Amino acid sequence: MKTRWRDVGIGLLVFSLVLLGIQTEQYLKVSDQQSQAQLLVGFMEGIAIDHGVQVRDVMVNKTSLQDGMIVRFNEEDYTVHLNNDNNSFTLERTHIIDHGVYVNGEH
């Protein structure tokens, strides 16, 4: 009888540790996504200030700051080239193949 309860206790402990691991992984994933989103917002605000446009007029094609992403403002598209530590970037004028891009239902 003692062996059975010991086995049940060990099983519950293992199950609890697995659940804890899953919850920790999900928390870290959400935390990373929020951090990436904050970096992207700062990037978009910097573009707006540097180019004299409203932040709402700056559009990007990614949800996190990435080298090679496309940014659009003043109805022109640019490819973003980030340096190795993501502290600076250059914009290169680019041309989109499919101009039928819709943002929030607007062309």
C-alpha angles and dihedrals in degrees: 000000000000091000092054093052090046090053091048090050092050090048092052091048092052091046091050092050091051091051091047090052092051092049092048091050092050092048092051091048093052091045091052092048091052091049091050091048091052090052090051093049090051090049092051091048089051091051090050093051095044094049100034098243133125116265089237088061093058113090130183133189097223137060094221134042107270137163110254097026119139124241124192128199133144086022090291128113126223135184113228118226111192124199119238096273097038092241096118139019144188126220121221120194108245137181124228118222096208109048091180091096117146126199116193090342095307126111 
